[in-house]
Amino acid sequence: MATLHTDAWEFDRANAARDPVDYEHRVRAARDRYMAACLAATGRAIGALLACLAAQVGAWFAARQRRQAAERELHGLDDRTLTDIGIARGDITAITLSAANADGPTQDRHAA
C-alpha cells in the first residue's frame, strides 16, 4: 500500500509559500496515488473473497449431487434388499444427509 513520505511533505510545505498552486497540485497527485493504491488493494481483497465464495458454492453443489445420486440408488433397491442392509425406505434421506455431513462438503470417497 502507498505510504506518505514525511520528508517530502516537509520540503513541500516549506516551498508552499513560494508556489501555492504547484503545492496544491503535488498534494492532490500524492492523494490520488494513495487512493489508487487503496482501491487496488480493496479490489484484490474482494476478488479473493469472491473466488473463495465460488469455490464453496461449487463444493456445496457437488456434495448435493453426490447425496442425491446415493438417494436415487437406494430408492432403486427393493424393500427386501434395503432390509438386508439394515435400512428402512423412510430413513434413506436421513441416512444420506448424515453420511454427507460426516464426509464434509468437499470430500468424495469414490474419487480415485
GROMACS elastic network, one bead per residue, 0.5 to 0.9 nm:
[ bonds ]
;  ai    aj funct       b0    kb
    1    34     6  0.76865   500
    1    37     6  0.57073   500
    1    38     6  0.64607   500
    1    40     6  0.88368   500
    1    41     6  0.72154   500
    2    33     6  0.73935   500
    2    34     6  0.52970   500
    2    35     6  0.83820   500
    2    36     6  0.87314   500
    2    37     6  0.58700   500
    2    38     6  0.75039   500
    3    34     6  0.71422   500
    4     8     6  0.84758   500
    4     9     6  0.80613   500
    4    30     6  0.79491   500
    4    31     6  0.89551   500
    4    34     6  0.79813   500
    5     8     6  0.56420   500
    5     9     6  0.65247   500
    5    10     6  0.89558   500
    6    10     6  0.61306   500
    6    11     6  0.86315   500
    7    10     6  0.51683   500
    7    11     6  0.63242   500
    7    12     6  0.86728   500
    8    11     6  0.51137   500
    8    12     6  0.61430   500
    8    13     6  0.85879   500
    9    12     6  0.50107   500
    9    13     6  0.60480   500
    9    14     6  0.85667   500
    9    27     6  0.85256   500
   10    13     6  0.51086   500
   10    14     6  0.62423   500
   10    15     6  0.87499   500
   11    14     6  0.51942   500
   11    15     6  0.64248   500
   11    16     6  0.86105   500
   12    15     6  0.51164   500
   12    16     6  0.58458   500
   12    23     6  0.64613   500
   12    26     6  0.82760   500
   12    27     6  0.87228   500
   13    17     6  0.75969   500
   13    23     6  0.76054   500
   14    17     6  0.69123   500
   14    18     6  0.84462   500
   15    18     6  0.54967   500
   15    19     6  0.67457   500
   15    20     6  0.80925   500
   15    23     6  0.76566   500
   16    19     6  0.53173   500
   16    21     6  0.81133   500
   16    22     6  0.76844   500
   16    23     6  0.53774   500
   16    24     6  0.82491   500
   17    20     6  0.58354   500
   17    23     6  0.86516   500
   19    22     6  0.55155   500
   19    23     6  0.63324   500
   19    24     6  0.88136   500
   20    24     6  0.61113   500
   20    25     6  0.86511   500
   21    24     6  0.51001   500
   21    25     6  0.63015   500
   21    26     6  0.87121   500
   22    25     6  0.50636   500
   22    26     6  0.62153   500
   22    27     6  0.86348   500
   23    26     6  0.51252   500
   23    27     6  0.61644   500
   23    28     6  0.85904   500
   24    27     6  0.51056   500
   24    28     6  0.61087   500
   24    29     6  0.85139   500
   25    28     6  0.51514   500
   25    29     6  0.60503   500
   25    30     6  0.85786   500
   26    29     6  0.50636   500
   26    30     6  0.61348   500
   26    31     6  0.85265   500
   27    30     6  0.51619   500
   27    31     6  0.61120   500
   27    32     6  0.85569   500
   28    32     6  0.60264   500
   28    33     6  0.86207   500
   29    32     6  0.50317   500
   29    33     6  0.62428   500
   29    34     6  0.86315   500
   30    33     6  0.51682   500
   30    34     6  0.62171   500
   30    35     6  0.86386   500
   31    34     6  0.50860   500
   31    35     6  0.61109   500
   31    36     6  0.85358   500
   32    35     6  0.51039   500
   32    36     6  0.60446   500
   32    37     6  0.85880   500
   33    36     6  0.50982   500
   33    37     6  0.62242   500
   33    38     6  0.86651   500
   34    37     6  0.51865   500
   34    38     6  0.62671   500
   34    39     6  0.86926   500
   35    39     6  0.60898   500
   35    40     6  0.85204   500
   36    39     6  0.51102   500
   36    40     6  0.60912   500
   36    41     6  0.86257   500
   37    40     6  0.51075   500
   37    41     6  0.62376   500
   37    42     6  0.86081   500
   38    41     6  0.52121   500
   38    42     6  0.61768   500
   38    43     6  0.86041   500
   39    43     6  0.60593   500
   39    44     6  0.86411   500
   40    43     6  0.50237   500
   40    44     6  0.62767   500
   40    45     6  0.86993   500
   41    44     6  0.51447   500
   41    45     6  0.62732   500
   41    46     6  0.86891   500
   42    45     6  0.51000   500
   42    46     6  0.61839   500
   42    47     6  0.85504   500
   43    46     6  0.51477   500
   43    47     6  0.60827   500
   43    48     6  0.86405   500
   44    47     6  0.50234   500
   44    48     6  0.62175   500
   44    49     6  0.86229   500
   45    48     6  0.51664   500
   45    49     6  0.62076   500
   45    50     6  0.86803   500
   46    49     6  0.50016   500
   46    50     6  0.61446   500
   46    51     6  0.85854   500
   47    50     6  0.51691   500
   47    51     6  0.61814   500
   47    52     6  0.86675   500
   48    51     6  0.50984   500
   48    52     6  0.62368   500
   48    53     6  0.86148   500
   49    52     6  0.51717   500
   49    53     6  0.61722   500
   49    54     6  0.86411   500
   50    54     6  0.60712   500
   50    55     6  0.85795   500
   51    54     6  0.51294   500
   51    55     6  0.62526   500
   51    56     6  0.87196   500
   52    55     6  0.51382   500
   52    56     6  0.62838   500
   52    57     6  0.87167   500
   53    56     6  0.51299   500
   53    57     6  0.61973   500
   53    58     6  0.85608   500
   54    57     6  0.51456   500
   54    58     6  0.60859   500
   54    59     6  0.85848   500
   55    58     6  0.50880   500
   55    59     6  0.61585   500
   55    60     6  0.86072   500
   56    59     6  0.50883   500
   56    60     6  0.61488   500
   56    61     6  0.86941   500
   56   105     6  0.86223   500
   56   106     6  0.85600   500
   57    60     6  0.50468   500
   57    61     6  0.62563   500
   57    62     6  0.86606   500
   58    61     6  0.52060   500
   58    62     6  0.62074   500
   58    63     6  0.86545   500
   59    62     6  0.51070   500
   59    63     6  0.61467   500
   59    64     6  0.85208   500
   59   105     6  0.60666   500
   59   106     6  0.53451   500
   59   107     6  0.87889   500
   60    63     6  0.51954   500
   60    64     6  0.61230   500
   60    65     6  0.86760   500
   60   105     6  0.57573   500
   60   106     6  0.72980   500
   61    65     6  0.61835   500
   61    66     6  0.86999   500
   61   105     6  0.87366   500
   62    65     6  0.51385   500
   62    66     6  0.63223   500
   62    67     6  0.86944   500
   62   105     6  0.79294   500
   62   106     6  0.76559   500
   63    66     6  0.51276   500
   63    67     6  0.61918   500
   63    68     6  0.86272   500
   63   100     6  0.71712   500
   63   104     6  0.81836   500
   63   105     6  0.53867   500
   63   106     6  0.65403   500
   63   107     6  0.78448   500
   63   108     6  0.79235   500
   64    67     6  0.51036   500
   64    68     6  0.61423   500
   64    69     6  0.85875   500
   64   100     6  0.82846   500
   64   105     6  0.82763   500
   65    68     6  0.51013   500
   65    69     6  0.61190   500
   65    70     6  0.86373   500
   66    69     6  0.51059   500
   66    70     6  0.62676   500
   66    71     6  0.86825   500
   66   100     6  0.84405   500
   66   108     6  0.81875   500
   67    70     6  0.51338   500
   67    71     6  0.62437   500
   67    72     6  0.87129   500
   67    93     6  0.88851   500
   67    96     6  0.59678   500
   67    97     6  0.71032   500
   67    99     6  0.83790   500
   67   100     6  0.65178   500
   68    72     6  0.61725   500
   68    73     6  0.85924   500
   68    93     6  0.89219   500
   68    96     6  0.81204   500
   69    72     6  0.50994   500
   69    73     6  0.61801   500
   69    74     6  0.86618   500
   70    73     6  0.50871   500
   70    74     6  0.61881   500
   70    75     6  0.85388   500
   70    96     6  0.68896   500
   71    74     6  0.51756   500
   71    75     6  0.60116   500
   71    76     6  0.84974   500
   71    92     6  0.64690   500
   71    93     6  0.65986   500
   71    95     6  0.89059   500
   71    96     6  0.65478   500
   72    75     6  0.51057   500
   72    76     6  0.61423   500
   73    76     6  0.51219   500
   73    77     6  0.69003   500
   74    77     6  0.54215   500
   74    78     6  0.86107   500
   74    82     6  0.77005   500
   74    89     6  0.82736   500
   74    92     6  0.69813   500
   75    78     6  0.77046   500
   75    82     6  0.89194   500
   75    89     6  0.72367   500
   75    92     6  0.75175   500
   77    80     6  0.82260   500
   77    81     6  0.62862   500
   77    82     6  0.65278   500
   78    81     6  0.55299   500
   78    82     6  0.64108   500
   78    83     6  0.87753   500
   79    82     6  0.50686   500
   79    83     6  0.60767   500
   79    84     6  0.85824   500
   79    87     6  0.88619   500
   79    88     6  0.77960   500
   79    89     6  0.71312   500
   80    83     6  0.50347   500
   80    84     6  0.61540   500
   80    85     6  0.88213   500
   81    85     6  0.64616   500
   81    86     6  0.86376   500
   81    87     6  0.86920   500
   82    85     6  0.53122   500
   82    86     6  0.61831   500
   82    87     6  0.50900   500
   82    88     6  0.63680   500
   82    89     6  0.70914   500
   83    87     6  0.55270   500
   83    88     6  0.63806   500
   83    89     6  0.85948   500
   84    87     6  0.76534   500
   87    90     6  0.83643   500
   87    91     6  0.66533   500
   87    92     6  0.71165   500
   87    95     6  0.85164   500
   88    91     6  0.53328   500
   88    92     6  0.69397   500
   89    92     6  0.56367   500
   89    93     6  0.86795   500
   90    93     6  0.73459   500
   90    94     6  0.82863   500
   91    94     6  0.53130   500
   91    95     6  0.60348   500
   91    96     6  0.86527   500
   92    95     6  0.51515   500
   92    96     6  0.61736   500
   92    97     6  0.85489   500
   93    96     6  0.52823   500
   93    97     6  0.61009   500
   93    98     6  0.86050   500
   94    97     6  0.51353   500
   94    98     6  0.61246   500
   94    99     6  0.85296   500
   95    98     6  0.52274   500
   95    99     6  0.60744   500
   95   100     6  0.85218   500
   96    99     6  0.50307   500
   96   100     6  0.60221   500
   96   101     6  0.85779   500
   97   100     6  0.50692   500
   97   101     6  0.61997   500
   97   102     6  0.86086   500
   98   101     6  0.50574   500
   98   102     6  0.61084   500
   98   103     6  0.86221   500
   99   102     6  0.50430   500
   99   103     6  0.61656   500
   99   104     6  0.85898   500
  100   103     6  0.51862   500
  100   104     6  0.61134   500
  100   105     6  0.69654   500
  100   107     6  0.89599   500
  101   104     6  0.51969   500
  101   105     6  0.70976   500
  102   105     6  0.88536   500
  103   106     6  0.78650   500
  103   107     6  0.59727   500
  103   108     6  0.77108   500
  103   109     6  0.81533   500
  104   107     6  0.58589   500
  104   108     6  0.87829   500
  105   108     6  0.85449   500
  107   111     6  0.87070   500
  108   111     6  0.55852   500
  108   112     6  0.89295   500
  109   112     6  0.80507   500
